[in-house]
Amino acid sequence: MNYLAHVHSRTQFFRFFYAEASAPFIEAQRKISAHEPPFEYPLGYEDSEPPFLDEWQQNDDALAVLGESVVSMASEAIHLYIRAWIADLV
């Protein structure tokens, strides 16, 4: 079996997975930054904390967890590749 090709195909999947899964969180952050519906600033807004800060942080945390999950999956794929490669050498 070509283990390196398998790792490469898994890596392509991880990139696809991250791009698709992160899109809603990135879009929500973009809308918050652009003050687009449903994240429009209220009229007469004057506060020390920007509106929708909690929503922004929640989306940022979701992106971090997603990224950590993808790195973990990639790490496991590389680990399995190395173990298979070593087993073939022995």
C-alpha positions, 0 to 999 in steps of 0.5 A: 500500500502506498501510505504516503498517497493515503496521507496526502488524500487525508490531508486534502480531506482535512483542508476541505473539511476545515474550509467547509466547516469554518465558513459559517463562523468566518461569515458571522465574524465578517457580518459582525465587523461589517455591521450587517444584519443581524449584527447591526449596531443599535442607534445611539450606540455609545458603550465601552464594549462593542456590541456582539462581542460575545458572538464574535468570541464564540465564533472565534472559539469555534474556529479554534476548536475546529482548527485543533480538531483538524490538527489532531486528525492530521497528527494521527494520520501522520502517526499511522503513516510513520508506524506503517513505514517503520513496520515495512522496514522491519 
